[in-house]
Amino acid sequence: MDIFCAILSFMAKYDSKLDLLFSALSDPTRRDILTRLSFGTASITELAEQHDMALPSFLKHLNKLEEAGLIHSEKNGRIRTCALTPDAFTPMQNWLSEQRAIWEQRLNQFDRYALELKRKRENETGSKN
């Protein structure tokens, strides 16, 4: 029973991490920030200049990305720079791969079932003639 609880606890943490990641990606401003950072680090000022919003609102977007582990920032003097976190998308990629495998298996089963029905109908039609 302890192993079962440990597995459930791990899954809950894993799902929680995925929830943070997908939630962070649900906003176009945050996706735009990630796209910009894919070209290299940038200061908060550089990132904010591209968006027509108050700085406190923009900082909330950065905080959401940092909480999800998609970006990290560091302060050098008065300038805070942001960068993408390496391998931050790995949990999502793993989850999506698992989902793809599940659905491919289901679709393959459905395809086999449809082919079996088709053969049965062809046999029934052929035997009546």
C-alpha positions in Angstrom: 0.0 0.0 0.0 2.9 2.4 0.7 4.2 1.9 -2.8 0.8 2.8 -4.2 0.7 6.0 -2.1 4.2 6.9 -3.3 3.1 6.4 -6.9 0.0 8.6 -6.4 2.1 11.2 -4.7 4.5 11.3 -7.6 1.7 11.5 -10.1 0.1 14.4 -8.2 3.4 16.3 -8.2 3.9 15.4 -11.9 0.4 16.6 -12.8 0.9 19.7 -10.7 4.1 20.5 -12.7 2.2 19.9 -16.0 -0.6 22.2 -14.8 1.9 25.0 -14.1 3.6 24.5 -17.5 0.4 24.4 -19.5 -1.1 27.3 -17.6 2.0 29.4 -18.3 1.7 28.6 -22.0 -2.0 29.5 -22.1 -1.4 33.2 -22.5 -0.2 34.7 -25.8 1.9 37.3 -24.0 3.8 34.6 -22.2 4.3 32.6 -25.4 5.6 35.7 -27.0 8.1 36.2 -24.2 9.3 32.6 -24.6 9.6 33.1 -28.4 11.7 36.2 -27.8 13.9 34.4 -25.2 14.5 31.6 -27.7 16.8 34.0 -29.5 18.8 34.7 -26.3 18.7 36.4 -23.0 17.0 39.8 -22.6 16.5 42.3 -19.8 13.1 42.8 -18.4 13.1 46.3 -19.9 13.8 44.9 -23.4 11.1 42.3 -23.0 8.6 44.8 -21.6 9.2 47.3 -24.5 7.6 44.9 -26.9 4.3 44.8 -24.9 1.8 47.5 -24.4 1.0 47.1 -20.7 2.0 48.4 -17.4 5.2 47.1 -15.9 3.5 45.5 -12.9 1.2 43.5 -15.2 4.1 42.5 -17.4 6.1 41.3 -14.3 3.1 39.0 -13.4 3.6 37.3 -16.7 7.3 36.8 -16.0 6.6 35.5 -12.5 4.2 33.0 -14.0 6.9 31.8 -16.4 9.4 31.6 -13.6 7.0 29.7 -11.3 6.5 27.1 -14.1 10.3 26.8 -14.5 10.2 27.9 -18.1 12.5 30.9 -17.5 15.0 32.0 -14.9 16.3 35.5 -14.2 19.3 36.9 -12.5 20.2 40.4 -11.4 23.5 42.1 -12.3 23.6 45.4 -10.7 20.4 47.2 -11.5 19.5 45.1 -14.5 17.6 41.8 -14.3 18.0 39.5 -17.3 15.8 36.6 -18.3 16.7 33.4 -20.1 15.0 30.1 -21.0 15.5 27.3 -18.6 17.2 24.3 -20.4 15.0 21.2 -20.6 12.0 23.1 -19.2 9.7 21.6 -21.8 10.8 18.0 -21.2 7.8 17.1 -18.8 5.4 18.3 -21.5 7.2 16.5 -24.2 7.1 13.3 -22.2 3.4 13.7 -21.4 2.5 14.5 -25.0 4.5 11.4 -26.2 2.6 9.2 -23.8 -0.7 10.6 -25.0 0.3 10.2 -28.6 1.2 6.5 -28.0 -2.1 5.9 -26.2 -4.1 7.5 -29.0 -2.1 5.7 -31.8 -2.9 2.4 -30.1 -6.6 3.3 -29.8 -6.7 4.3 -33.4 -4.9 1.2 -34.5 -7.4 -0.9 -32.6 -10.3 1.0 -34.2 -8.7 0.5 -37.6 -8.5 -3.2 -37.1 -12.1 -3.3 -35.9 -13.3 -1.4 -38.9 -11.4 -3.7 -41.3 -12.9 -6.7 -39.6 -16.4 -5.3 -40.0 -15.7 -4.6 -43.6 -14.5 -8.1 -44.2 -17.6 -9.5 -42.5 -19.9 -7.4 -44.6 -18.0 -8.4 -47.8 -18.3 -12.1 -46.8 -22.0 -11.8 -46.0 -22.6 -10.0 -49.3 -20.5 -12.4 -51.3 -22.2 -15.5 -49.7 -25.7 -14.2 -50.6 -24.9 -13.9 -54.3 
